[in-house]
Amino acid sequence: MAQQEFDTTAFRNALGSFTTGVTIITATAPDGTPVGLTANSFNSVSLDPPMVLWSLAKTSLSVEAFNEAKHWNVHVLSQEQQDLSNTFASRGENKFAGIDLEEGLSDAPLIPDCSARFQCRNMVTHDGGDHLIYIGEVLNFDQQDLPPLVFQQGQYAMTARKPWEGVELSSEPKAPECSYNEDLLGYLLGRSHFQMLFRMRKVFDEQAHEDSHFFALSVLNIQANLSLEEINDYIEYTGHSLTDTDIEFLISQELIEKLDDETYQLTANGRETSLLHIAQAKAIEEELIRDLGQGDVMALKLLLKRLISKTDPGLPDLWKAKETAK
């Protein structure tokens, strides 16, 4: 059987199916210059003794520095360090500019705020085809509860933990013939939304507020001097809208005030009430972070932003500065 020509591009794409973490490897060149680069080839070798490895292309400008270095540090990047990964993946100068480096066991630069860090002594270097493989002994390490940045199929990704067993909301998750079951995305989004708001409604009830009042105060907390029509433009996607009666109620509660140009803004009491709502929402979010984990919540937020972007009916940008008439 004739051997097919090896397709290196397809091979690279196939390797991309293996999801990896993202690291920055740092060392100090013989002339004292700090060097660093982004790598996803990091892996463990041994627990006893503690040893790790990573590889570097022979064409890299940093080969000589790492060949001469007695120590190097591995930084497992957190999800918040994507920009840092991009910086160290480039060939530009001053990669360490603006980074408040910490003191480590060696002269190799030690970058803060990573998911994990490994300070290593360079033990041996192996030839690995078009790469050099560096094996080091781990002299010290530390870890923080920060979700790691990952790389998959040529782009950054986020991790979400998958439980050992599936999560079922019902003891009989398979619905009858209607096919309306707990895996329907709309049901999951709606139920999670209303369950989160369930606790906030206790605050609303104490203040005799409707959902539309909460939405209006939230909008006016971000954008001041809006007409009734403009307020409704921002909240119509919720299925709620404000009437003149709602406006009169909010004015009577000294939460908003009417301006001469027929627009409305929060009063001091209204701003304090809105901040109370935000504080309650933040408290609920903090509980979710504790229960689900910061990485899962960050991944959830990213997916929800993508979903909102794809389903946006053309709502005005609430956080965009309002244009003033010339």
SVG drawing of the C-alpha trace seen along z (x, -y; Angstrom):
<svg xmlns="http://www.w3.org/2000/svg" viewBox="-52 -73 78 75">
<polyline fill="none" stroke="black" stroke-width="0.4" points="0.0,0.0 1.5,-3.3 2.2,-5.8 0.2,-9.0 2.0,-12.3 2.0,-13.7 -0.1,-16.8 1.5,-19.0 -1.3,-21.5 -3.9,-18.8 -1.6,-17.3 -1.4,-20.7 -5.2,-21.0 -5.6,-17.5 -3.2,-18.4 -5.4,-21.4 -8.2,-19.1 -6.2,-18.5 -7.1,-21.3 -4.1,-22.7 -3.4,-25.3 -1.5,-28.5 1.8,-29.3 4.5,-32.0 8.0,-30.7 10.6,-33.2 14.3,-33.3 17.2,-35.7 19.7,-35.9 23.4,-35.9 23.6,-39.6 20.9,-40.1 18.0,-40.8 14.7,-39.2 13.2,-36.9 9.8,-35.3 7.5,-33.7 4.0,-32.1 3.9,-28.3 1.2,-25.6 3.7,-22.7 4.0,-22.5 3.5,-19.1 4.4,-17.2 7.1,-14.5 7.4,-13.2 6.0,-13.7 9.0,-12.3 11.2,-14.0 9.0,-16.8 9.8,-17.5 8.2,-19.3 8.9,-20.0 8.1,-22.3 9.4,-22.8 10.7,-25.7 11.0,-25.9 14.7,-25.9 13.9,-29.0 12.9,-31.0 15.0,-34.1 15.1,-33.0 16.8,-29.7 20.3,-30.9 18.9,-32.5 17.1,-29.4 20.0,-27.2 22.3,-29.2 19.7,-29.7 20.2,-27.7 16.6,-28.4 13.3,-29.2 9.8,-29.8 6.5,-28.5 3.4,-30.6 0.0,-28.9 -2.1,-31.9 -5.5,-32.7 -8.5,-33.7 -7.8,-37.3 -4.3,-37.2 -5.2,-36.7 -3.7,-40.1 -0.5,-39.0 -0.4,-35.8 -0.7,-37.8 2.1,-40.2 4.5,-37.3 3.5,-35.5 4.7,-38.4 8.3,-39.3 8.1,-42.9 10.4,-44.3 9.6,-45.4 7.3,-42.5 7.7,-43.0 6.8,-46.7 4.2,-47.5 4.4,-44.1 5.1,-44.3 7.4,-41.3 7.8,-39.4 11.0,-38.0 11.6,-34.3 14.2,-31.7 16.3,-32.7 16.8,-35.6 14.2,-34.4 11.2,-36.8 8.2,-35.8 4.9,-37.1 2.0,-37.7 -1.7,-36.8 -1.4,-33.4 -3.4,-30.3 -0.2,-28.5 3.6,-29.0 6.5,-26.6 10.1,-27.8 12.5,-25.3 16.1,-24.4 17.0,-23.5 18.2,-19.9 18.5,-18.7 17.7,-19.7 16.6,-17.1 16.5,-17.3 12.8,-17.0 12.9,-17.4 12.2,-21.1 11.9,-21.8 14.1,-21.6 12.6,-19.9 13.5,-21.5 13.2,-19.4 13.4,-21.1 13.2,-20.2 10.5,-22.1 12.1,-23.9 9.0,-25.8 5.4,-26.3 2.3,-28.1 -1.3,-28.1 -4.3,-30.4 -8.0,-29.7 -8.1,-31.5 -9.7,-29.7 -7.0,-28.9 -6.8,-30.2 -6.9,-27.4 -6.2,-27.0 -8.1,-24.8 -8.3,-24.6 -6.1,-27.7 -8.0,-30.0 -8.4,-30.8 -11.1,-29.0 -12.6,-29.0 -13.1,-26.0 -16.3,-24.9 -16.2,-21.9 -18.2,-18.9 -19.7,-17.0 -19.0,-13.2 -22.7,-12.6 -25.2,-14.6 -27.4,-17.2 -31.1,-16.4 -33.7,-18.9 -36.5,-16.3 -36.7,-12.8 -38.2,-12.0 -36.4,-14.3 -37.8,-12.6 -41.0,-14.5 -44.1,-13.0 -44.8,-13.2 -44.9,-17.0 -41.0,-17.0 -41.0,-20.0 -38.3,-18.9 -35.8,-20.3 -33.1,-20.4 -34.9,-23.1 -32.6,-26.2 -35.4,-28.7 -36.7,-26.8 -33.3,-26.7 -32.6,-30.4 -36.0,-31.4 -36.0,-29.3 -32.5,-30.4 -33.5,-34.1 -36.6,-33.9 -35.0,-31.9 -32.3,-34.5 -34.9,-37.3 -37.1,-35.4 -34.9,-36.6 -34.7,-40.1 -38.5,-40.3 -38.6,-40.2 -36.8,-43.6 -39.2,-44.8 -42.2,-43.7 -41.0,-45.6 -40.7,-48.7 -44.0,-48.1 -42.1,-48.0 -43.1,-46.2 -40.5,-44.7 -40.9,-47.6 -40.0,-50.0 -36.8,-48.1 -35.9,-48.1 -36.6,-51.9 -34.4,-52.7 -31.6,-50.5 -31.8,-52.3 -31.8,-55.8 -28.9,-54.8 -26.8,-54.3 -28.4,-56.9 -29.8,-60.1 -32.3,-62.6 -34.4,-60.1 -38.0,-60.5 -40.6,-58.0 -40.4,-56.8 -36.6,-56.4 -36.9,-54.4 -39.3,-52.1 -37.0,-51.7 -34.4,-50.2 -36.8,-47.9 -39.3,-46.7 -37.3,-43.4 -38.4,-42.4 -42.1,-42.4 -42.6,-45.3 -43.2,-49.0 -43.8,-52.1 -47.0,-54.1 -47.7,-57.6 -49.2,-56.0 -45.9,-54.2 -44.0,-57.5 -46.3,-59.3 -45.8,-56.5 -42.0,-56.7 -42.2,-60.5 -44.5,-60.2 -42.0,-57.9 -39.3,-60.5 -37.3,-58.1 -37.3,-60.1 -37.9,-63.7 -39.1,-65.4 -37.0,-67.9 -38.0,-70.9 -37.4,-69.1 -39.9,-66.4 -37.1,-63.9 -36.5,-62.1 -33.6,-61.5 -33.0,-59.7 -33.3,-61.6 -30.8,-60.9 -33.3,-58.5 -33.8,-56.8 -30.0,-56.4 -29.7,-54.9 -32.6,-52.5 -31.0,-51.5 -27.7,-50.8 -29.5,-48.7 -30.9,-46.6 -27.4,-46.3 -25.9,-45.2 -28.5,-42.5 -27.8,-41.3 -24.1,-41.3 -24.7,-39.3 -26.6,-36.6 -23.8,-36.5 -21.1,-36.0 -23.1,-33.1 -23.2,-31.6 -19.4,-32.0 -18.9,-30.2 -21.2,-27.4 -20.3,-27.0 -16.7,-28.3 -15.3,-31.5 -14.3,-29.7 -17.8,-28.3 -19.4,-31.7 -17.0,-33.4 -17.6,-30.8 -21.4,-31.2 -21.1,-35.0 -19.2,-34.7 -21.7,-32.3 -24.6,-34.5 -23.0,-37.5 -22.6,-35.6 -26.2,-34.5 -27.4,-38.0 -25.3,-39.3 -26.9,-36.7 -30.4,-37.3 -30.3,-41.1 -33.4,-42.7 -31.6,-46.0 -31.8,-47.4 -30.1,-50.8 -26.7,-50.5 -27.4,-51.2 -23.8,-52.0 -23.1,-54.2 -22.8,-57.9 -26.0,-59.7 -25.5,-62.2 -26.4,-65.8 -28.2,-68.1 -25.9,-70.6"/>
</svg>
